[in-house]
Amino acid sequence: MEIYDTTNNYWVELPMINTERHYHSSCSFNRKFIYIFGGIHDRKYSNSIERLILDINNPKGNEWKLINMSLIENRISPRQGS
């Protein structure tokens, strides 16, 4: 996993996510969190969500945390992209 630091104009390596996936979506929130959700894992659509607390000065200091979907009343359906 990598993220582009637009302020310093370089790529920063991040810790590995818990669930390998492709065709996933991701977003950042408040320049503090990065979320990865959906995608395809083992030829099946995924509904898992992972969150990283972003510290650009110490990118490997944190790890991705899997969001407990059982706590969300209206869970997202498995999907890829968008």
C-alpha positions as CSV (number, residue, x, y, z in Angstrom):
1,M,0.0,0.0,0.0
2,E,1.2,3.5,-0.8
3,I,-0.1,7.0,-0.6
4,Y,1.1,10.1,-2.5
5,D,2.1,13.0,-0.3
6,T,1.2,16.0,-2.4
7,T,2.9,18.5,0.0
8,N,6.3,16.9,-0.3
9,N,5.8,15.4,-3.7
10,Y,6.7,11.7,-3.0
11,W,5.1,8.3,-2.4
12,V,4.9,7.0,1.2
13,E,4.7,3.2,1.9
14,L,1.9,2.2,4.2
15,P,1.4,-1.0,6.3
16,M,-0.2,-4.0,4.5
17,I,-4.0,-4.3,4.8
18,N,-5.6,-7.3,6.5
19,T,-7.6,-8.5,3.6
20,E,-6.1,-8.6,0.2
21,R,-8.4,-7.2,-2.5
22,H,-8.5,-5.5,-5.8
23,Y,-11.1,-3.3,-7.5
24,H,-11.8,-1.7,-4.1
25,S,-12.7,1.8,-3.2
26,S,-10.9,4.1,-0.8
27,C,-11.2,7.5,0.7
28,S,-9.6,9.8,3.2
29,F,-11.4,11.7,5.9
30,N,-10.2,14.9,7.7
31,R,-6.6,14.2,6.5
32,K,-6.4,11.7,9.5
33,F,-8.1,8.5,8.3
34,I,-7.9,6.3,5.3
35,Y,-10.7,3.8,4.6
36,I,-10.7,0.9,2.2
37,F,-13.9,-0.9,1.4
38,G,-15.4,-3.4,-1.0
39,G,-13.5,-5.0,-3.8
40,I,-12.9,-8.6,-4.8
41,H,-11.1,-11.1,-2.5
42,D,-10.8,-14.8,-3.5
43,R,-13.1,-14.3,-6.5
44,K,-15.9,-13.0,-4.3
45,Y,-17.2,-9.5,-3.8
46,S,-16.3,-8.1,-0.4
47,N,-18.2,-5.9,2.1
48,S,-15.4,-5.5,4.5
49,I,-14.1,-2.1,5.6
50,E,-10.6,-1.3,7.0
51,R,-9.4,2.0,8.5
52,L,-5.9,3.4,9.0
53,I,-5.1,6.3,11.2
54,L,-2.7,8.3,9.0
55,D,0.5,9.7,10.4
56,I,2.5,10.8,7.3
57,N,5.6,11.3,9.5
58,N,5.4,7.7,10.8
59,P,3.4,5.8,8.1
60,K,4.3,2.4,9.4
61,G,3.6,3.2,13.0
62,N,-0.1,2.2,12.7
63,E,-1.9,-0.8,11.3
64,W,-5.1,-1.3,9.4
65,K,-8.1,-2.1,11.7
66,L,-11.0,-4.1,10.4
67,I,-14.3,-2.4,11.1
68,N,-16.7,-4.7,12.9
69,M,-19.6,-4.8,10.5
70,S,-21.9,-6.6,13.0
71,L,-22.2,-3.2,14.8
72,I,-23.6,-1.5,11.7
73,E,-27.4,-2.0,11.5
74,N,-27.7,-1.5,7.7
75,R,-24.6,-3.3,6.5
76,I,-23.3,-2.6,3.1
77,S,-23.7,-5.3,0.5
78,P,-20.7,-6.9,-1.1
79,R,-19.4,-4.8,-4.0
80,Q,-16.5,-3.7,-6.1
81,G,-15.5,-0.3,-7.4
82,S,-17.6,2.9,-7.0
